[in-house]
Amino acid sequence: MSIELTRTQLDTLRDDVEQGRDSAIQGLLKDLHPADIGAIIDQLQLDDAVYVYRLLDSEVAAEVLLELHEELREDLLNSLTSREIAEDVLEHIDSDDAADVMADLSEDKQREVIALLDDPEHREDIEELLTYAEGTAGALMAKELISVRMDWSVARAIVEMRRQAQEVDHVYTVYVVDKDDRLCGILPLKDLLFSAESTRTLIKHIAETEVFSVTTDTDVEEVVQRMKKYDVVVLPVVDKSGALVGRITFDDVMDVMSDEATEDYQLASGISEDVDATDSPLVQVRARLPWLLIGLAGGIVTSRIIAQYEGQLRIDPTMAFFMPLIAATAGNVGVQSSAIVVQGLASGSMVNVNLLTRMWKELRVALLTALVCGAAIFAINYALEQTQALTYTVSIALFTVILTAAMFGTVIPLLLDRLKVDPALATGPFVTTLNDIFGLLTYFTVGHLMYGLIS
């Protein structure tokens, strides 16, 4: 059952909290999915959110905690004691989610919580996951999985699988390992079902040895690309020796893709760090101001270029009418070119593309675009009976600007990627400002030459 509360219902819920009507609150939430409960709690003030959260059953509360907005989750965790976090949260969720929760705690509180965990295996799994660098497969994976040995019989494998399955909520794949836990393959459940009648059959005779995996230090973006490429819902993770240490499921990858998309969108919009509408004004200003200052600097440079060619505007003031056209076209073409490159880099289709090859392809596209746009503006100015010098100036400048902007939009994201800088920066104010400057500089330079030749 999914639910979205109206404003009136939310007001009623807040009133129930204020009046301490616990049974009414529990009646509202009892049949809801943890994600829906989280969405409701996200709309409450901290004190009310804590009150409602504490009314939930421990297992449900642990799942709800994972669905909350990051800022509220941190505040709510700070309201819980170390024992409550250990017994009511971490004991009820998988190791990867538990590690994410632990990452929101201070180092001192982490040590306290870890010490209070009753299950030593769960404690070791969480401690291990916290050692991996953020943004790697090791930090993303879960330790819970099902594995069988190559030299086991089908009968023994079934017994072991039943035992291991008690600790795994969702079984996607059964992995096959050797005596040193090195990943050797996967066990198709269909083959296992048909082999169940012959329980003495060894696992190695029915296992599929072709298996795709990643290492603990593999970047999460590469993990996403591999899961998309091989069309798998779960990917095993191995250490440097090839031993199976965990698995990454599609829901973990969806979270990464969502985070990456949000980050790229914000970078393309000129926001330098991850911010949300609920963040404080100071945090939002800190994220937005750097690129606004870059745009401001670009505007100052642009104004100086215009001042430098003030005499040209005196000769023909109508040149000023086409300045927005030149600047806007340069910005649009640059963003289009960079967006295509950034998309290719994100999908992996341009990881090993030669820079000159990509430039040549983009140049051909730009040439056709420039010819069409240049011819169109020439025809319009000719029809409007503009001066010959202005007609040629605008047409040639627009043609040149489109070529230049396309090259900037292609080269900059590729260079940023080579320098290990997020190429999404190239689709934002950086390229736009740069193209504005070069666009107007090109426009006035061509105008200076044309008016000198034709006048």
Secondary structure, DSSP 8 states (H G I E B T S, - for coil): ------HHHHHHHHHHHHHT-HHHHHHHHTTS-HHHHHHHHTTS-HHHHHHHHHTS-HHHHHHHHHHS-HHHHHHHHHHS-HHHIIIIIGGGS-HHHHHHHHHTS-HHHHHHHHHH-S-HHHHHHHHHHTTS-TTBHHHH-BS--EEEETTSBHHHHHHHHHHHHTT-S----EEEE-TT-BEEEEE-HHHHHHHTTSTT-BGGGT-B-----EETTSBHHHHHHHHHHHT-SEEEEE-TT-BEEEEEEHHHHHHHHHHHHHHHHHHHTT--S---TTS-HHHHHHHHHHHHHHHHHHHHHHHHHHHHTHHHHHH-GGGGGGHHHHHHHHHHHHHHHHHHHHHHHHHTTTTT--HHHHHHHHHHHHHHHHHHHHHHHHHHHHHTT--HHHHHHHHHHHHHHHHHHHHHHHHHHHHHHHTTS-GGGGGTHHHHHHHHHHHHHHHHHHHHHHHHHH-
